[in-house]
Amino acid sequence: MALAAGNPRQPAAVALGLCLLAVLAAVLWSRLSHRTEVAAPGAVRVADAMVAEAGPDYPAAPPATTTTPAGRQVALPDNWDGTRPDFTGHVWYRIDLPEPASRWARPVIYLPAAGMNAEVWFDGRRIGGAGRMWPRVTRHFYTPQLVDLPPGLDGRSGRVDSLWVLVSGHPGYRCGLAPVWLGEHEVLYGAWRWRAFWQNDGTGVTIVINLAIAVLVTLLWWRDRSHAAYGWFGAAAAVWGLRNLNYVVVEPPIPDLLFAELCVSGAAWFTALFAIFSLRFAQAHHAGYRGPRGFVPAALGYALMSTVFFLSADSYARANAGFAALAAVGVGLTLFSMWRLVRLALVNPRADLVAVAAGAVVYLVLLINDYAIGVDHASLGEVFIRQYASLPLFGAITATLVQRYLAALRASRELAESLRSQVEAQRQQLANSFERLRDAEREQARAQERGRLMGDLHDGLGLHLATALRLARAEQASREQLMLALQDCMDDLRVAVDSLDEQERDPLALLGSLRFRMAPRFESAGLRLGWQVAPELADLPVLDASGALDLLRIVQEALGNVLKHSGATVVGMSLATSPEGTLVAVTDNGRGFDPALAASGRGMGTMQTRALRLGARLRWTRLEQGMTMELLLPGHATSG
Amino acid sequence: MDDVLLVEDDVATREWLAGLLSGDAGLRIAKACGTVAEALDWLQSGGAADIVLTDLGLPDGSGLDVIRAAARRPGCDTLVLSIFGDESNVLAAIDAGASGYLLKDGSLDSIREHLSCLKNGGSPLSPRIARTLIRRTRRPEAQVPSPGVGALLTDREHDVLSGIGKGFSYAEVAAALDVSTNTVRTHVRRIYDKLSVNSRTEALYEYNRRMVEQGRPPIR
């Protein structure tokens, strides 16, 4: 474990060191190579020119050649902040055309940097340029220009040996002219295109990417505020993207001065917001780290102060006066930010944090490079690369956010999966316990059924068998009595069996079968067992096995009593339905008895008990001749 | 003189029935035995019976086998011996080709009545058997599209079954329908025949359906 854990900081530190070396080498190369921007032969770099200042008004024509001696010879780059700090207006630069130029097939002049804007004049006429040269002068300070010259350098009166570059500018914004190139179009085109791509097209792309990152991060932060650092980062990325419009917007919709000042103070805001992000990010990933107290208000105060200062400046020059100091504070803040991110990667050397730190290192070096360019009043034409430096840094930070969300997504999926399986397990458990419950209920029902049947057999069949046995033992018992007792046994058994059929549990089916069973017995005793079913029956109640047996036993008992005791010659069963329920009646024409005594007889008490179980009403009525027993079963489905 | 094959494993019952039947004019016990194997052997070895009486629960198998074997012979009536006329067994026997049942505890009169019924009709239908038969004919036609199930019974036969199902006697059903008791018996006999034939048709239909499903030729 000790080995594996080893010292994971070491590879992180090495990676960051290598990254630092690489970016330093790249900066060094860029600082040295712009002098040899065009390596191929067939092009001439012109680093000196004759200068004539032309005042604030757009001049109608270049100075006459005869007045040339009035001008001064200067070295290029000619940065106005260094050479003419208070000058506003136009300056002519005379570029001498070297001898081989007249032999070039398609001669061109390439202006890597001229600000705010520049035109090329040849043989007394304007032959190329971009935008406007009179107020409001368009912001083409970051736009390289490539202008065709007439082949053979032929003018109206023969070969022309020099041309004029007219530059329009003002103090405080690195105006002036960088060394120019003369040469074959095919040689200089590539260099112009390369610079135009990185300075204009590429910067536009970085703005789009920065704003996209800003929108994405801000939206995610808005929906989930659990990680405050990303809110600061989203704001910083948005400010940074907008601030870089400085390099690509040539004709802003607001006054130039205001636009420029907003861009400059935008850099301060970005620096402050990003520093706060770094602080919060470090706090989130570095347990125990708190950071300097009052850092957030201080950073925001710096940004606010910068804005107030720049916006209150009434000229570029006044604004520029405070640039170095405020930018120095910004560099300090950025140093803090980047140190926090690097420190974080060393403390917590996760791949994504190391990537953020590497982005920070790259960004810091390029920022210092840009700062050095910005305060150098002697140079001109360097490429600012901070906007590119933001890409790996912002990308790495966004990646940490994406990773965070992927991890959260994975966690929630796993949670959902585990919840699902838990629910499934519980469902299974529930189903099992339901199954057990059902089994238990079934078992209970079976037990009840057995109990009921056993009880019934005991009270009915058992009693009849005991009687039969007693008769068989008794010597004076007649065969007739024995046969009747055994017939009772048989009837009891049949009725019990009938009550078990699940499909035969309505009163009509039950009583129909009972009648069929009993009829032969009545006939052999010389009685007629009548049976009447009402022609229109409502829906009959469906009884359970126990209820079916109770109903059968009540009617069977009633019929048995009639057979044994009434001396009747006719007995009738009937079934009808009424609004109160289902009415079953047994009527005979025998001797009859006092209904008040009905409860006292053992058999009748049992019948009442059974009727009670059925929820039925059982009563006897004495007729003129005979008796009628009525059983009113509740619960048939009446139609009204 | 009708020859009777009696298959009953309970010796006392068998002897009582044999005695009872041989005493009755017009019947002769041609063979009395207690196992399925004996009965089938006797039938296969040329034994001829006009009436077969068989118990269902026999020591070596089911009396249904005896009924099936007997039902293939023309002019041979089969009755199941039953203690209660318990319907599930009786219905299975009817499906196998039986024309009714005989109660083992029946009085001489009731057995005579059963046997006489057999000659011009089936044995008495119990209400429960009748209701079961009505339920069968009410099965949704789409479920088993075998020919004749829907129109298995005529209206009159259905009326007869319905009356018996409510527990009325043949005479009461006859009176209610304004026909003679013998006519009711004839209907009952026809119902028995239709049902046993129909159950065989259904079996054939089911068999052929499976054969076709398995890509084998059906039998006709």
Boltz contact constraints between the chains, C-beta under 6 A:
constraints:
  - contact:
      token1: [A, 494]
      token2: [B, 84]
      max_distance: 6.0
  - contact:
      token1: [A, 497]
      token2: [B, 84]
      max_distance: 6.0
  - contact:
      token1: [A, 504]
      token2: [B, 128]
      max_distance: 6.0
  - contact:
      token1: [A, 512]
      token2: [B, 127]
      max_distance: 6.0
  - contact:
      token1: [A, 512]
      token2: [B, 166]
      max_distance: 6.0
  - contact:
      token1: [A, 512]
      token2: [B, 167]
      max_distance: 6.0
  - contact:
      token1: [A, 513]
      token2: [B, 127]
      max_distance: 6.0
  - contact:
      token1: [A, 513]
      token2: [B, 128]
      max_distance: 6.0
  - contact:
      token1: [A, 515]
      token2: [B, 167]
      max_distance: 6.0
  - contact:
      token1: [A, 516]
      token2: [B, 126]
      max_distance: 6.0
  - contact:
      token1: [A, 516]
      token2: [B, 127]
      max_distance: 6.0
  - contact:
      token1: [A, 516]
      token2: [B, 167]
      max_distance: 6.0
  - contact:
      token1: [A, 531]
      token2: [B, 167]
      max_distance: 6.0
  - contact:
      token1: [A, 533]
      token2: [B, 166]
      max_distance: 6.0
